[in-house]
Amino acid sequence: MVYVGPFETKESCQSWKDEYELPFPVISDEDGAIFKQLSNGWVPYTILVGPDGKVQLWESEFDEAGFAAAVEKLYREPAEAQPEPEPAARLAPQPAGRAGAATIVILGGGAGGLVAAYHLRRRFSGKHRIVLVDRSPDHLFQSSLLWHMVGQRRADQIRRPLSDLTRRGIEFINDEVVEIDLANKLVKTHSEKIDFDYLIVSLGAQLVPETVEGFDEMALNLYDPKGAGMINAALESFSGGRVGVLVTSMPFKCPAAPYEAALLVDSFLRKKGVRNKSEIHVYTPEHQPMPVAGPVMGEAITKVLGKRDIRYHPLFTFEKMQPGTHTIIPSGGEPEKVDLLIAVPPHQAPDVVRSSGLIGASGWIPVDKHTLRTEHEGVYAIGDVNSVRLANGKTLPMAGVFAHYEAKVVAEQIATELQGQRSDAAFSGKGYCWLELGGGKAGFAGGNFYNEPEPSVRLYPPMRFWHWGKVLFEKWWLRHWF
Ligand SMILES: Cc1cc2nc3c(=O)[nH]c(=O)nc-3n(C[C@H](O)[C@H](O)[C@H](O)COP(=O)(O)OP(=O)(O)OC[C@H]3O[C@@H](n4cnc5c(N)ncnc54)[C@H](O)[C@@H]3O)c2cc1C
């Protein structure tokens, strides 16, 4: 095992090695050349090389269970050890279920599940059952949590009842999924057992703030409606001091969100007249904002932060919170004191997915990048819960726009197969996002993430037009599917 210290000197690597009594070499990568070439910009980034010199696994973060399984596999089958298997690109079309009618079960009524259910229902009348299961009674439009955080939306304005889908002929079960039984093609909730012919898993990323000691006492969760409401209350009574926006670990959904949060807080405090008595800091393990979108995007966002006097702390590998002193501490670095801490909690695949046998070494569900099929027949995974490797070794970001387009592709494939034909619907890797800047302005970026060798993402300059585009999209989203 070798640890490479990006942008670290020989001395700092040695002192880190001594402090933690590390039994493996710690190599200095002072100019970040190794880091930039081999990683996707996240810290930590793990690469497992087999005895034949081939890369067996590479992943953002360090998923202990997935990594241990990959190492175990290497010991078990050293000769045949292969990278995490790509699921078969095309499987034989699935015949319709009993009596010619199929049951399609969709797990999760978030961005991906909602779109999949809608498109499937549009493709055929009542013949096939479409069942959507979510433990929440409501669909939440998560992007608007940022506006909720600064008091521009109420919580009830960014939700819609999933039970409204029944009007469209979609069955809705408001219950928690507790087991996915792939062998018997069965999903269990607390109160029901549902057989499926096709399964679409769109359960998103599970937020686990409880894995960070002190989170509850010290941090407000930006990614949760209750947390966003609490941030708004805290900002309303804020009279000056240091605001920290902290990314606790990688990966996290919507790579732009922490930056948007910092910019919106800046606007809020200016309007309130206390910006001159405040500091805003962004702490993140990334080496630049939105590393997957390339250096141009990173530089543009860093520049915007600088112009608004928002201090940026890249490569901040968060280790712990100390509520007593109100500090956040990076591994091997100095504590940072913050008065108001807005945090993105760690993400992981939902527990029920982790225990289902669907998970790959990355800790998420591996899928074919065009068809979104898993290696289990008739089972698809879309949105944040899947893991799609890009040509440059980075991972497709977790974003609603991808969940949306992936859902359409999967719905199209299932519907076509149920008509006894083969579908050539394929997800293209195209996506876009708005970057809300506050003060009624936004930037916009879009492109093809499947472009080779690197995603090609174009950035459009900030203007009011993009902000209104984002507002219109929100309105459209909350009307269109219900
Ligand atoms: C603050 C913020 C801003 C964002 N801004 C943007 C943006 O501008 N653009 C963009 O593209 N993306 C944005 N995103 C990301 C986007 O919201 C997600 O990527 C998207 O919602 C993922 O869709 P999904 O269907 O995979 O999962 P989700 O939408 O998270 O849905 C998962 C669903 O599964 C349900 N569920 C989970 N576990 C269970 C269980 N065991 N049983 C039953 N139900 C369960 C949940 O209740 C949830 O409804 C933002 C996210 C946040 C938090």
The ligand as a Tripos MOL2 file, in Angstrom:
@<TRIPOS>MOLECULE
LIG
   53    58     1     0     0
SMALL
NO_CHARGES

@<TRIPOS>ATOM
      1 C1        -29.6060   21.1900   -2.2490 C.3       1 LIG1
      2 C2        -29.6530   20.3770   -3.5120 C.ar      1 LIG1
      3 C3        -29.6210   21.0360   -4.7370 C.ar      1 LIG1
      4 C4        -29.6640   20.2950   -5.9240 C.ar      1 LIG1
      5 N1        -29.6480   20.9630   -7.1280 N.ar      1 LIG1
      6 C5        -29.6440   20.2590   -8.2740 C.ar      1 LIG1
      7 C6        -29.6390   20.9320   -9.5390 C.ar      1 LIG1
      8 O1        -29.6690   22.1580   -9.6220 O.2       1 LIG1
      9 N2        -29.6030   20.1670  -10.6650 N.ar      1 LIG1
     10 C7        -29.5950   18.7920  -10.6090 C.ar      1 LIG1
     11 O2        -29.5590   18.1560  -11.6660 O.2       1 LIG1
     12 N3        -29.6020   18.1400   -9.4280 N.ar      1 LIG1
     13 C8        -29.6330   18.8280   -8.2670 C.ar      1 LIG1
     14 N4        -29.6570   18.1630   -7.0560 N.ar      1 LIG1
     15 C9        -29.4950   16.6920   -7.0300 C.3       1 LIG1
     16 C10       -30.8060   15.9660   -7.3180 C.3       1 LIG1
     17 O3        -31.8200   16.4060   -6.4590 O.3       1 LIG1
     18 C11       -30.5850   14.4630   -7.1570 C.3       1 LIG1
     19 O4        -29.4630   14.0880   -7.9030 O.3       1 LIG1
     20 C12       -31.8060   13.7060   -7.6360 C.3       1 LIG1
     21 O5        -32.9050   13.9860   -6.8170 O.3       1 LIG1
     22 C13       -31.5430   12.2000   -7.6830 C.3       1 LIG1
     23 O6        -32.7040   11.5340   -8.0570 O.3       1 LIG1
     24 P1        -32.9470   10.0070   -7.5630 P.3       1 LIG1
     25 O7        -34.2420    9.5870   -8.1330 O.co2     1 LIG1
     26 O8        -31.7280    9.2160   -7.8430 O.co2     1 LIG1
     27 O9        -33.0200   10.1200   -5.9770 O.3       1 LIG1
     28 P2        -33.9440   11.0240   -5.0620 P.3       1 LIG1
     29 O10       -34.5470   12.1290   -5.8340 O.co2     1 LIG1
     30 O11       -33.1320   11.3800   -3.8690 O.co2     1 LIG1
     31 O12       -35.1210   10.0460   -4.6460 O.3       1 LIG1
     32 C14       -34.9300    8.9250   -3.8330 C.3       1 LIG1
     33 C15       -36.2760    8.5740   -3.2200 C.3       1 LIG1
     34 O13       -36.1660    7.2790   -2.6080 O.3       1 LIG1
     35 C16       -36.8850    7.3020   -1.3880 C.3       1 LIG1
     36 N5        -36.3050    6.2530   -0.5330 N.ar      1 LIG1
     37 C17       -35.0200    6.1150   -0.1410 C.ar      1 LIG1
     38 N6        -34.8770    4.9790    0.5580 N.ar      1 LIG1
     39 C18       -36.0900    4.3930    0.6250 C.ar      1 LIG1
     40 C19       -36.5820    3.1800    1.1850 C.ar      1 LIG1
     41 N7        -35.7810    2.3370    1.8410 N.pl3     1 LIG1
     42 N8        -37.8870    2.8900    1.0350 N.ar      1 LIG1
     43 C20       -38.7220    3.7220    0.3650 C.ar      1 LIG1
     44 N9        -38.3100    4.8720   -0.1950 N.ar      1 LIG1
     45 C21       -37.0130    5.1960   -0.0740 C.ar      1 LIG1
     46 C22       -36.6930    8.7100   -0.8570 C.3       1 LIG1
     47 O14       -37.7380    9.0500    0.0420 O.3       1 LIG1
     48 C23       -36.7270    9.5390   -2.1370 C.3       1 LIG1
     49 O15       -38.0130   10.0320   -2.4300 O.3       1 LIG1
     50 C24       -29.6890   18.8770   -5.8580 C.ar      1 LIG1
     51 C25       -29.7280   18.2230   -4.6210 C.ar      1 LIG1
     52 C26       -29.7290   18.9670   -3.4490 C.ar      1 LIG1
     53 C27       -29.8010   18.2460   -2.1290 C.3       1 LIG1
@<TRIPOS>BOND
     1     1     2 1
     2     2     3 ar
     3     2    52 ar
     4     3     4 ar
     5     4     5 ar
     6     4    50 ar
     7     5     6 ar
     8     6     7 ar
     9     6    13 1
    10     7     8 2
    11     7     9 ar
    12     9    10 ar
    13    10    11 2
    14    10    12 ar
    15    12    13 ar
    16    13    14 ar
    17    14    15 1
    18    14    50 ar
    19    15    16 1
    20    16    17 1
    21    16    18 1
    22    18    19 1
    23    18    20 1
    24    20    21 1
    25    20    22 1
    26    22    23 1
    27    23    24 1
    28    24    25 2
    29    24    26 1
    30    24    27 1
    31    27    28 1
    32    28    29 2
    33    28    30 1
    34    28    31 1
    35    31    32 1
    36    32    33 1
    37    33    34 1
    38    33    48 1
    39    34    35 1
    40    35    36 1
    41    35    46 1
    42    36    37 ar
    43    36    45 ar
    44    37    38 ar
    45    38    39 ar
    46    39    40 ar
    47    39    45 ar
    48    40    41 1
    49    40    42 ar
    50    42    43 ar
    51    43    44 ar
    52    44    45 ar
    53    46    47 1
    54    46    48 1
    55    48    49 1
    56    50    51 ar
    57    51    52 ar
    58    52    53 1
@<TRIPOS>SUBSTRUCTURE
     1 LIG1         1 GROUP 0 **** ****
